[in-house]
Every structure is written in C-alpha cells, then in structure tokens.
Amino acid sequence: MTTATMILALVVVVALAFDFTNGFHDTGNAMAASIATGALSPKGAVTLAAILNLVGALLSVEVALTVSNSVVNLQDKAGLPLAAFKGESGAILLLLIVFGGLIGGIIWNLFTWLLGLPSSSSHALLGGLVGGTIGALGFAGVKWAGDGTKLDGVIGKVLLPSLLSPVIAMIVAATATRVIFMITAKIEDKFRERRFRWGQVGAASLVSLAHGTNDAQKTMGVITLALVATGTVSSTAVYVPLWVKLSAALAIALGTYLGGWRIIHTMGKGLVDISSPQGLAADASSATVILASSQLGFALSTTHVATGSIMGTGIGKKGATVRWSVAGRMVAAWAITFPAAAVMGAIMFWIANGIGGIVGPLIVFAILCGLSFYMWKRSRHNVIDHTNVNDEWHDGSKPEVAVAAHDIIDPHHELDAPQSAGPAAH
Amino acid sequence: MNMVPLALEGAWKVLAAGLVLGAGLPILYAFAVRGLAMAAGGTAIVGGRRMAAGVQSDKDWTVTILLSVLVGGLGMDRFYLGSWGLGLGKLLTGGGLGVWSLVDMILAVTKNMRDAQGRLVGKPEPEASDEDVHGATPNVAGKILAGALLLVILLAVSYGISFIVATGVGKVVTFDHIIPWFVDKKK
C-alpha cells in the first residue's frame, strides 16, 4: 500500500464525515419551520428529511465533478487534475489540499453547530478548499473572479450569491406571507393553522429533496477528484463510481436523520415565532429559489436561502417581530464562514504537508477527532435534542405576540403562537 | 467588474421565478384553505357560530348532487342552495377552471356541503367532537400511503419548477425587459 493510497483512504473517510456534518447542519433548512409549527413531530420531520435527502442524492444525475473548479485552479474542464498534480508526489499534494480543505470545513461546521448558528456548509467546503490551495500553491492558485464573462470564482460563486440570495428569499417569503394573511383574514386561526400544515409539509419536503440533489453531489465530486488524482478511477473518462454515490447519499441521509437540533432550535424558535401559513410561505419560497437557481446555473447556499425566507415571513406578517439580535449574530457567522474555513484548511494542510508521509495526515486526522470530541463534550453542557427543540427562545429578547381582538374574547381559543400549535410536537 | 450586472440579472430571474412560483403556490393554497373554511362554515370563520347539533338544511341532497355533477360548472348547485355569491363566482370563473366544481362535487356527495344559512345538506349537524379541536389522526397505512403520494407529487413539482424556470420565466421575462438601460447593449 503506497502512501498515496493510504492518504486516499483518509480523504474518503473525511469526505464522508464532511457529508455527514453537511446533512445534520442543514436539517434545519428544510425542517425547522415544520418542527416549530408542530406540522411534524421532531422525529418525524428528521426521518422525512433523511429519506428525501437520500432520494435526492441518488437522483442527482449530473454530479458536480468540477465542484472545486468554481473557486480554485485544481482541475481542467473535464474534471481531470491539472498537469502540476501528475505523478505520485503531485497526487499526494492534491490529496492533501482536499484533505486539509475538508477538515477545515468539518471543524467550522461543528463549531457553528455548537453555537447553534446556521452557517453555510457549501461555504465551509469551498472555504476549506481555498485555504488548502493557498497553503499549497499560494494565492495564485485561487480563482478570485474567473475571466469575468460569467459568474465564477470566489466573487461570482460565493460572495455575490451570499449577498443576493437571502434578500431574494426574503422578498418572496414576505410577499407570500402578506398575501396569504390577506386572503385568509376571515378564517379562524385554529382552522387556518391546521389546514396549512399539510401544505407546509409538502413545501418542506421539496426543500429537503432539493438539498439532497444539491449538496450530496459536492462530496461525490470531491471524492471523485481524489480518486482520479491517484489513478483509482480512469483518468480518460471521469465518472462517479456507484459506491461513491451510494455512500455519499447514505452519509448525508444519516447526518440529516441525527438532526442538528441546536440549529433547528435557532431557525425555528430564535428568529421569528412562526405559524403554519408562514411556514408554508417560507418553505415554498426556499424551495423555488433553490430549484430556480440551480436550474439557471447559479451557485447558492441552501442555508442562506432558508434563513432569508424565515426572516421574510417575520417581516411579511403584521404584528410579528424578527429578533434582529439573533439575525445579526447569524449574518456575522455567514460572513466569517468562508475565511474561517479557509484559515483552518490552510493550517491543516501545512501540518499535514509539513510533517509529510502518512504520519502528517494521521496527526491532522487525530486533531480532527480530538476537536470533534471536545465540541461534542461541550455540547453536553446544554443538550438540545428532539425533546426540547421546541422550547421557547431564551435570551431576554422575546418578541411581542400580537393578540387579536377575538382571541381576548375567547380565552379557550388557541393563539397562533407556535408553542401551542399542536399536540404532535410533544 | 462586469460580474455585478451579471449577478443582478441572475438575481432578477430567480426573483421572478420565486415570485411566480414560490409566492404563487402558497397563495393558491391559501385560496383553497379559504374555500374549505367557507364550505365548513361555523367555527372556521371569524365571528362564525357553530350550528346546533341536529340542524339540517331543508334543501334536497339528491337535487344538489345532480345539479353539482351536471351543471356545477355554471354554479347551479350553489344557486340552488341560496349562495348567490358563490354561484356567481363559479359561473364567471367556469367552475374555477373545473377545480372548484370538483371540490363542490366531492363536498356534495360526502354530505359536507352547506347551504346559504350554513346548514349541512343531506345530514344533520353532528355533535361537536374531539376531532374538531385536534383534527383526525390518520392510521399507519394512511400515513405511508400519504407519504408515497407526497413523494410522487414532490418529484413532479420539482421537475415541473425546474422545467418552467428553464423554459419559461427565466427566458421569457429577462432582465432587459424590466431595466433595459441597465444592461450594456453594445456588447
């Protein structure tokens, strides 16, 4: 077994681990609203999301073989590694870039999960890859703006979409929310709340499906790149082996099933108090924005879209309040995700490459395991899981719940505050 | 930096698609919920009162079904029940392009249709049950069936959205239609 093969094995393991964190980091994108309104029980929601992610991942026919191409210069247009990575030492260098990048991404994903912040998994991955590349090739290896004829590079694929996509999602969701409440103004809250749940489940499922088709293929692309680099997959016709597809799909589904409850709690309870019509508006907005963008060939982060949508429903409903302090913290996390993952990726590459051989990557792997364990340990101090994910948000900034006149007259009436939304949640 | 106009153009297309479909679908759904609430009457409407148990419409159930099936698209079933507004609405929209007629047919056959006074046609008002408060709980088989159905619908809808975006909204309504002076025509 050569050194390259051993590193390749590590890269595959770490790529699947990243895929797993991607799944569980992003469960909330699709399911936070449904869980918060009680349209689905927490366990039911993550199960549904996991199944749909699995289906979506396996459905994605056209896998992004050139995922890294958008931000770094490692591959040519066909997905083959550039000439600089020929030969055994070249292959090892490429593997270490990918390795460092993936580990940077995982660490950032786990760290933001610990803080309960929904940050973008795609930014973590791309940032990590950029960091690894800077470590290996310097700043010249990074594709900042492409050739300027299409949306490409760090600016076109990361920066601009992350500025625009949350705003678009917010406008769509706010419009939908406002119109829905105008149309259903004459309907009793309880009736409305119950009828909208079905639509909400449908829309949330659509987001899950879209997430599976989008995100799992990034990992598939990265693993395939590593396989091509070592010549395990023929370098004349790049294809994704079936086992890569299956294992990536399973990893993202498993991650989704375990559910990032901390992030779900922030998205469902921390930003806005949502009712099921708002949930439908948010999820339908997320689903169409994600599907439309990927259809038109724009890169974006499902996390940014989903959180933008949820904020939009808060803006669209009269009397509802957005907790801007939470939103601000989240946007700060978005802004530093890419650079932070890049720094981690670069450091990890330097350690692995500096020590060299198989020992370097193994040490980095050990660091990853240690940090993961530490963060998991820290998370046990205040556990958030499916039993308490719907608890009220505690940071002293409770928004006022609008109380309509008829609610005061009838004290037995269920308010549209989501904590009382349904017995299914308990 | 000519990527900014490119990004804005892309953003416009996504926004257009989002508003048409992402806001359009929930709005259609809201109309459906409103229709259901109007059909259910009573406690589903703000200020509405629940019919006393045992009250039944004096309109004939068989006549209602016949009218609904045969000339429902013209709103005749609703006119018969005294709901002039709803009947007129159906007449003018061609039975809500068939969907409204279909819903009304199902309501009539399942004895859930109400006349202008909010009384059920064909059966007396039932006692208020626990279901009114919490909703019916479907059985396991029902859940699995519903899940499979949901999946099929989702696949169809997502491919539909992709297709519409790729062929329709994104191409027909382009950025230059809206803000022509923004895009440099010389290129």
HADDOCK unambig.tbl for C-alpha pairs under 7 A between the chains (distance, minus, plus):
assign (segid A and resid 148 and name CA) (segid B and resid 2 and name CA) 6.52 0.50 0.50
assign (segid A and resid 148 and name CA) (segid B and resid 3 and name CA) 6.11 0.50 0.50
assign (segid A and resid 150 and name CA) (segid B and resid 3 and name CA) 6.81 0.50 0.50
assign (segid A and resid 151 and name CA) (segid B and resid 3 and name CA) 6.09 0.50 0.50
assign (segid A and resid 151 and name CA) (segid B and resid 6 and name CA) 6.88 0.50 0.50
assign (segid A and resid 151 and name CA) (segid B and resid 7 and name CA) 6.86 0.50 0.50
assign (segid A and resid 156 and name CA) (segid B and resid 3 and name CA) 6.79 0.50 0.50
assign (segid A and resid 160 and name CA) (segid B and resid 7 and name CA) 6.78 0.50 0.50
assign (segid A and resid 164 and name CA) (segid B and resid 11 and name CA) 6.74 0.50 0.50
assign (segid A and resid 168 and name CA) (segid B and resid 15 and name CA) 5.73 0.50 0.50
assign (segid A and resid 172 and name CA) (segid B and resid 18 and name CA) 6.09 0.50 0.50
assign (segid A and resid 172 and name CA) (segid B and resid 19 and name CA) 5.50 0.50 0.50
assign (segid A and resid 172 and name CA) (segid B and resid 22 and name CA) 6.63 0.50 0.50
assign (segid A and resid 172 and name CA) (segid B and resid 23 and name CA) 5.95 0.50 0.50
assign (segid A and resid 173 and name CA) (segid B and resid 23 and name CA) 6.75 0.50 0.50
assign (segid A and resid 175 and name CA) (segid B and resid 23 and name CA) 6.67 0.50 0.50
assign (segid A and resid 176 and name CA) (segid B and resid 23 and name CA) 4.52 0.50 0.50
assign (segid A and resid 176 and name CA) (segid B and resid 26 and name CA) 6.59 0.50 0.50
assign (segid A and resid 176 and name CA) (segid B and resid 27 and name CA) 6.47 0.50 0.50
assign (segid A and resid 179 and name CA) (segid B and resid 27 and name CA) 6.71 0.50 0.50
assign (segid A and resid 180 and name CA) (segid B and resid 27 and name CA) 5.65 0.50 0.50
assign (segid A and resid 180 and name CA) (segid B and resid 30 and name CA) 5.62 0.50 0.50
assign (segid A and resid 183 and name CA) (segid B and resid 30 and name CA) 6.52 0.50 0.50
assign (segid A and resid 183 and name CA) (segid B and resid 31 and name CA) 6.67 0.50 0.50
assign (segid A and resid 184 and name CA) (segid B and resid 30 and name CA) 6.57 0.50 0.50
assign (segid A and resid 184 and name CA) (segid B and resid 34 and name CA) 5.81 0.50 0.50
assign (segid A and resid 186 and name CA) (segid B and resid 45 and name CA) 5.87 0.50 0.50
assign (segid A and resid 186 and name CA) (segid B and resid 46 and name CA) 5.39 0.50 0.50
assign (segid A and resid 187 and name CA) (segid B and resid 34 and name CA) 6.95 0.50 0.50
assign (segid A and resid 187 and name CA) (segid B and resid 37 and name CA) 6.57 0.50 0.50
assign (segid A and resid 187 and name CA) (segid B and resid 44 and name CA) 5.86 0.50 0.50
assign (segid A and resid 187 and name CA) (segid B and resid 45 and name CA) 4.54 0.50 0.50
assign (segid A and resid 187 and name CA) (segid B and resid 46 and name CA) 5.39 0.50 0.50
assign (segid A and resid 188 and name CA) (segid B and resid 44 and name CA) 5.23 0.50 0.50
assign (segid A and resid 188 and name CA) (segid B and resid 45 and name CA) 5.17 0.50 0.50
assign (segid A and resid 188 and name CA) (segid B and resid 46 and name CA) 4.94 0.50 0.50
assign (segid A and resid 191 and name CA) (segid B and resid 44 and name CA) 5.60 0.50 0.50
assign (segid A and resid 195 and name CA) (segid B and resid 33 and name CA) 6.52 0.50 0.50
assign (segid A and resid 202 and name CA) (segid B and resid 150 and name CA) 6.84 0.50 0.50
assign (segid A and resid 206 and name CA) (segid B and resid 154 and name CA) 5.98 0.50 0.50
assign (segid A and resid 206 and name CA) (segid B and resid 158 and name CA) 6.99 0.50 0.50
assign (segid A and resid 280 and name CA) (segid B and resid 26 and name CA) 6.50 0.50 0.50
assign (segid A and resid 281 and name CA) (segid B and resid 23 and name CA) 6.87 0.50 0.50
assign (segid A and resid 281 and name CA) (segid B and resid 26 and name CA) 5.88 0.50 0.50
assign (segid A and resid 284 and name CA) (segid B and resid 22 and name CA) 5.09 0.50 0.50
assign (segid A and resid 284 and name CA) (segid B and resid 26 and name CA) 6.89 0.50 0.50
assign (segid A and resid 285 and name CA) (segid B and resid 18 and name CA) 6.39 0.50 0.50
assign (segid A and resid 285 and name CA) (segid B and resid 22 and name CA) 4.38 0.50 0.50
assign (segid A and resid 285 and name CA) (segid B and resid 23 and name CA) 6.47 0.50 0.50
assign (segid A and resid 288 and name CA) (segid B and resid 18 and name CA) 5.63 0.50 0.50
assign (segid A and resid 288 and name CA) (segid B and resid 21 and name CA) 6.62 0.50 0.50
assign (segid A and resid 288 and name CA) (segid B and resid 22 and name CA) 5.22 0.50 0.50
assign (segid A and resid 289 and name CA) (segid B and resid 14 and name CA) 6.21 0.50 0.50
assign (segid A and resid 289 and name CA) (segid B and resid 18 and name CA) 5.51 0.50 0.50
assign (segid A and resid 291 and name CA) (segid B and resid 162 and name CA) 6.23 0.50 0.50
assign (segid A and resid 292 and name CA) (segid B and resid 14 and name CA) 5.97 0.50 0.50
assign (segid A and resid 292 and name CA) (segid B and resid 17 and name CA) 6.67 0.50 0.50
assign (segid A and resid 292 and name CA) (segid B and resid 162 and name CA) 6.18 0.50 0.50
assign (segid A and resid 292 and name CA) (segid B and resid 165 and name CA) 5.95 0.50 0.50
assign (segid A and resid 293 and name CA) (segid B and resid 14 and name CA) 6.09 0.50 0.50
assign (segid A and resid 295 and name CA) (segid B and resid 162 and name CA) 5.75 0.50 0.50
assign (segid A and resid 295 and name CA) (segid B and resid 165 and name CA) 7.00 0.50 0.50
assign (segid A and resid 295 and name CA) (segid B and resid 166 and name CA) 6.26 0.50 0.50
assign (segid A and resid 296 and name CA) (segid B and resid 166 and name CA) 6.58 0.50 0.50
